[in-house]
Amino acid sequence: MKRIFIVVVILAAGGMSWGQGIDQVKVTEGWISGSEVVGVHVFRGIPFAAPPVGVLRWRAPQRAASWNGVRDCTQFGPSPMQNKPAPFLMWPSEYLIPEKSISEDCLYLNVWTAAGTAKERRPVLVYIYGGGFSGGGGNVPIYDGEAVAGKGVVYVTINYRLGIFGFFAYPELSRESGHQASGNYALMDQIAALKWIKANIAAFGGDPNNITIAGQSAGSMSVNCLVASPLAKGLFIKAIGESGADFSRDFVMLAHAEEEGQKIAQKLGVASGAGSDAGVGAVSLDSLRAIPAAELLKKGQGTWRPVIDGYLLPESIADIFLEKKENIVELLTGWNQDEGFVFGQAKNAADYKQDVTKQYGADAEAVLKYYPADNDSVAGVSQTYLSRDMTFGRQNYAWAVMASAQGQKVFVYRFVRKPPTAAGERNWGAFHTGEVPYAYDNLKYVKRPFEAVDYKLSDEMSSYWVNFARTGDPNGAGLPRWAPFSRESGKIMLLDRLPATGVLPDKGALEWWYNRMVKK
């Protein structure tokens, strides 16, 4: 049963004062109160930056205002601007944000802690959500922190700006910035949240010198960017990346992002040439910032992603790693068996071969070697696995290879368990995001006919994740041994009904991708 505490007299002077019926914490901006769920104290909707609205739209996050008295932090803050959530494909409502509320004023974070005092210095695990950089929020049910906080970490979820609000690049914005860059506001939000956590997490019983950043899909790509960014130096020492990274050469350069931004600005149809910040033929920043958030969301739909801006990301992530300029971290990373996206009917073998030949040219023979088309059935499976490895497998494999080559401790997994489905429902296999409720011990929020083996796997996976956050090694008492990864051994953890260390089954294909993708 959830209890909300009201404390009349504050006895603690320096931060958190835990105990019978006490749940108040002093952070940089003032005192906050939260709630308790089965011994875990929860603080929701803590502002870590000023609302990025009005003149602060498309600016680096600014410090949140202080307050007097005790701020109630028992409810989640608004989710970032995005389309109304609606279940689709394999993702029901428990994988999505709540319908209310959604706002441009979204820079809030949430903390779960079972620490008894501020002196405990528990490891800190910061989760960054996925959603293709266009959806998601820190309040999604499967990201709940009660279970892992109960296992010993201080757990934090954060919000960051999405879509056009988080990635819009524009020449005038670059000039205004003071560092000749624009377009990575979402990543700036994440860095601002980490700085706030670094400064305040000790008040929750967390260790500011033992912070792990973790994420899935776009959240994992964010983690990859933060590991590469000089602006994130010193903010964390470990990283968990689930199904997402970007070591390809298909990145977005600032000049191209600014050109696209100019096209969008003209499409928005606001007054041009007004204001001292407007260049010749430009739409003024004042006009762009005056557009209502709902209209901007509607007219600014598209594919948004991080920008190689020369500032937050000085060059491509692959080059940053090749030059050994990334932030040194211990790494846990991997991807899922069946997370390739093939929409509609798979092509027959002949059509699939034709598509591969057209797309890959001289490399088509190698692609068909690893993703064959012996018959229509084989070609159907190959299309799913090719999509999986193009989008996720090759990226996280490259991350593991490059990190381990530099002497960093790396642990790699493949999530193989196919979550059970009710009779008559489509089984999507080990689908994209399917591992998340297992990793954070949140199967109770997912409406599936789980078996005893699923709850055991969830307990084991969440213990691996917590152990890694604590020590940089997922292994612990009572858990199947997880061997560290090296490029030579190809050893990974196969997360299935019975987790076990094994050899990466498609190492040859991933090595081919690595050599094709990472080289300059």
N, C-alpha and C positions, 0 to 999 in steps of 0.2 A: 504494500500500500504506500502511495506517495504522500509524504508529509512536507508541508511548507512551514518553515520556521519564521517566527518574528522575534527579533532580539531587541530589547529595549535599551540595555546598557552594554556598551562595547568595552570589554576588558582588555582586549589585545591591542597593543600599540603598534606592532610591527608587521601586520599582515593577517595571517589566518589564525583563528582561534577555534580549534575543533573541540568537540566534546558533547556532552549530553545537551541536545537542543541548540547547538550553536553552529551557524553556517555562514558567517560573514567573513569577507576577505577584503583587504585593502589593496587596490591596484593603482597604477600610475594616476588615473583620473579621479579616483575616489573609492568609497566603500561600495561593495555589492553584496547582495544576498541571493542565495539559491535555494535548492531543495535537496531532499535526500531520497534515494531509492535503494532500499535493502543495503544500507551501509555505504553506498556510493553517493558522494555529494556532487550535485550537478548544477552548473552555472551556465545558463543559456542566454544568448543575445547580448554578449559583452561587446561594446563597440571598440574596435582596435584602431579605427581611423575615422576621420570626419566623413559625413555623407558625401559621396562623389557626385554632387548635383550642382546645377547652376554653373557658376564660374569654375567649379572644381571638376566638372565633367571633362574627361580626357586630360586630366592632370595626374601627376604622381600623388598617391594618397597622402593626406595631411593628418597631423595629430588630432585625435579626438578631443573634444572639449571636456573640461573637468566638470564635476557636479558636486552639489552640496548634499548632505544627508546620505542615505543608503539607497542605491539604485536596485530596483527589483530585477533580478536576472533569472526568473523562473520560466520564461517563455522564449522560444526561438525568435531571433530577429527575422526580418523579411528575407526571402530568397532573392537572388539577383534577377534582373529583368530577363525574361525569356517567355516563350510561348506557354500557354496553359498546359500543364502536364496531362497526358492522356496515355493509358497503357497501350503498348504496341509490341508486335512480334513476341519475343520471349520475356518482355519486361512488364510485369503488372505494377500496380500502384506502390507496392512496398519498395520498389526500385526507383521511385520518383519522388520529387518534392511534393509537399502538400499543395492543394490548389490556392490556399491563402496563407500568408500574403506574399506578393511579388512586387518588388520595388527597386528603383534605381538607388535608393538609400539602403545598401545591402552589406556594408562592411562590418560584419559581426562574426564572433567566434563563440565556441561552446567548449566547456571544460568538464570532464568527469574525473573525479579523484576519490580514492578510498583512503588517502593518507590521514593519519591521526593527528599529525602536527606538521607545521611548516618546516621542521628540521629533518624530515625523512629523506628528502632528495631522491624521490623515485624517478626512474627513467621516464622520458616524455615521448609520446608518439603522436605526431601531428598528421592528420589524414586530409588529403586534398582530393576532392571528388572528380569523377569523370563526367562525360556528357557531351563530348565532341566540341568543347569550348563554346557551346551554345545552350546548354541546359545543365541542371544539377544544383545542389546546394548542400550545406553542412547539416541539414535537418532531415535527410532521407532516412527512413527507418532502418535499413540494413547497415547504416554507418553508426548506429547507436554505440555509445562507449561504456555502458554499464558493465558488460561482461569482461572486457579486457582491463578496465579499471580495477575490477575485482581481482584480476590476476596480477596486479602490481604495477601497472603503468599509470601515469597521468596522461589521459587521452584528450586530444583537442581536435575538433573539426572547424574549418574556416570557410568563409565565403570569399569569392573573388568575382570581379565583373566579367560578364560573358558577351559573346557576339560583338556587335558594333560598339558596345560600351567598353569592352575590354581590349579590343584589337584594332580600332580605327587609326590608321596612319594618314597624315596629311602634312603637306609642306609647312603650312603656318604653325601647326602643332609642333613640328620638329624645331622650327626657329624659336618658338616660344619656350621650349623646354629647358634651354640653357645647356643642353648636351647634344643638340642636333639629332634628336631621335624621337620617334613616336611609334605607337602601335602595340606596346607590350604592357598596357596598364594592368591586365589580369595578373601577369607575373610580378609587377610592382606591388600589387595588393598582397600577393602571397609573401613577398619579402617583408612588407610592412607588418603582416601578421606574425611572421617569425621573429621580427625585432621586438614586437610587443610581448610575445611569449618568452623570449630570452630575458626580457626585463622584469617580467611579472610571474613567471611560472613557479618560482620558489615559494611564493605566498600560498600556492595550492599544494605544497609538498613535493614539487617537481624539481629535478636537477637541471638547471639551465646549461650545464656543460655536458649533458647526455641527452641530446635531442635527436630523434629519428624522424625524417620526413617520409611519408608514405602516400601512395596514390595509385589509382587504377585508371586505365584508358587515357583520356586527356589529363587526368590527375597524375598518372605515371609519366606522361610526356612532360608535364609541369615539373615533376621531381627531376627528370633528366635535364631540363633547362636550368633548374636551380643549381644542380650539381655543376653545370657548365659555367654558370654566371659568376663573374667576379663580384657582383653586387651582393651575392648571398654568402660570401666568405665568412666563416666563423659562426654561422647561425645553426649548424647541425653537424653531426659527425657520422651519421648512418643514413642509408636510404633504402626504401622498399619500392620497387617499381613493378606493378602488375599490368602486363599487356599494354605497353606504351613506351615509346622512345622515338628519337628522330636522328638517325645516323645516315639518312639518305642524302643524296645530292639534290633532291627536289625541295629545296627550302625557299622561303620567301625573303627576298632582299628588301631593304628599306625603300629603295627607289621604286621598285615595282609596287610595293604596298602603298606608297604615296600616290602613285598614278591611279591605282584602283580607288583610293580614297577620294581623289579629285572627281572621278567619274560618279561616285556615290553622292558626293556633295552636290554636283550639278543635278543629279537625278532627284535629290530631295526637294529641289525647286524653291529654295529660300532666296532672299535678296542677296545679290552679289555686289562686291566692291564697297560695301558699307563697313566702316570701322577702320581704325589705323592698322589693324593686324592683317588686312586683306591685301594680297598681291594682285597683280594684273590678271583679270579674268577669274579671280578666286572668289569663293564664297566666304564671307567673314566668319570668324570663329564665334562672334557674338550671335550671329544668326543661327549657326549650327547648334550652339549651346541653348538657344531659346526653343528649339523644337521639342515638343512634348515627348516624354520617354516612350509612350505607347506608339506614337507615330514613327519615331525613330526605329523602334523595334520592328514595326511592320514593314517599313521601307528599306530597312538595313539587313534583310535576311541574306544569308550567303554562307560560304565556308570560311571560317575564321580560325587563325592559328598563329603561333608565335612568329615574330619577325626577327631576322638577323639585322639588328639596328645599329651595330657598331658601338653600343653602349651596354645595355643589359646582356646582350649576346654579341660580343665583338666580332665573331665569325661563326661559321657553322659549328654545330656541336661535334661533328666528326673531327674537324680540324682542331678544335680546342682540346679534344682528347688526344689526338695524334701528337700535338705539341706539348702534352702533359701540363696543360694550364688549368685543368678542372679542379674543383674542390675535392680533396681526397676523402673518401668515405668508404666504409664497409657496405657491401651491397647484397641485398636479397632481391632476386628478380625472376620472372618467368611468365608463362602464358598458358592458355587453355587449349585443350585438344581440338575442340570443335568450334572455334570462334571465327572461322571464315564466314564472309557474307556473300552468299550467292542467292540473289533474289529471283523468284520465279523458277521456271523449269531449267535444270542444268542442260547445257548444250550436249548434243551427241558427240561421239568421238571425232568424227570427221570435221564438224564445225569447230570443235574445241582446238583441234590441231591447226586449222586454218587461222583461228584467232591468235594462237600462240606464235605462229610463223609471222603474221602481220605485225604483232606488237613487239616481238623480241628479235626479229631478224636473224643475225648471225648467232645469237644466243638461244635460238628456239630449240636446237637439238639438245642442249644442256637442260633447258626447262622441261622438255618432254622426257628426258632421262629420269629426272627426279619427280615429275608429276605426269606420269604416263597416260596414254590414251589407247591402251590395248583393245578396249571395247567400250561400249557406252557406259556400263556400270563403273568401270575403273576411271573413265574420264570424269564421271560425276563426282567421285571422291576426290580426284586430283584437283578439280576446280575449287572445292571447298578448302583443301589444304594449301593450294597456291594462294588463294585469297588470304587465308590465315597468316601465312608466312610473309606475304608481301606487306600486310598491315601491321602485324605484331611480331611473329617469330624471328624474322631476320633482324628487327630493331633491338629486341631485348637480348638476342644472342650476341649481337655486335657490342652491346653495352657490357655484357658479362665478359666477353673476350678482351675488350680494351681495358676494363678495370682490373681483371686478373693478371693481364700482361704487365701491369704496373705494380704488381705485388700486393694489391688490395685483396682482402678476404671477400670472396664472392660465393654465394649459394644460389643455385638455380633450381626452379621447380617446373614441372608440367602438371597442370590440374587436369586429371583424366576422369574423375568421377562424374557420371551423368546423373544429375539430380533427378529423383523419381518424379513422375507426373501422374496425375489422376487419369482414370480410364477415359479414353476418348480424346484426350488432349495430346497435342503434338509434343514429342520428345525432341528437344533441341540439342541433346547431347550435353557435353561440357561446354556450355555456351559462354559468350562474352559477358562478363560480370558475374557469372555463376559461382565463382570462387569467393566473392567478397563476403557474403553472409557466413560462409564457413570460416574465413580467416579472422573474422571479428566476433565469432561465436554468436551469431544473430539469426540462427535458423528459426527461432521462435516467431520472427516477424514475417516469415515467408510462408505462403499458403500452398504447401506441397505435402504429399504423403511421405514425409521423411521416415527412414528406417533407423533402427538402432545404430547401424554402421555409419549413417550420416552424422548423427550426434557425436559419435566417437571421433570421426574425422574432423568435425568442427572443433571439438575440444583439443585435438592434437594440433591442428593448424593454428588456432589462436595461441596455443602455448608456444609453438615455433615462432610466431610473430612477436609475442611478448618477450621471449628469451632473446631474440635477435635485438630488440630494442634495448634490452637490459645490458647485453654483453657483446653484441656483434656476432654472435653464434647462435643459431636456432636450436641447437641440441640441448637436451636436458633430461633429467631422470624420468624414466618410464616412456620415453619417446623413441620411435624407430630412428636409427642413426642416419643423419643427413650428411653425406660426404661433401666437402667443399669442391667447387667447380674449378677445372682448369681446361684450357683449350685442348690439351693433349688427351686428357682422360675422358672428357665429355660426360662426366658423372653429374647426374641431376637427381632430384627427389621427384618420384612419380607419386602424386597425391591421388590415390584411388581408395578403394574399399580397405585395402591394407597398404598404407604408405611404405615405400621402399626405395632405397637408392638404386638407380639403374643407369644405363648408358643412354644418352640422347638418341632416340631411335632414327631421327632424320638428320644426323650430324652432317652427312655429305651434302645434302641440299643447303643447309644453313652455312656451311663453309663456302660453298659456291656463291651464295648471296653476299656473304661477308666480303670476299675478295672482289666481287663486282661492285659493291656499294661503297665501301669505305675508302678505297684507294683514290688518290687525287686525280 
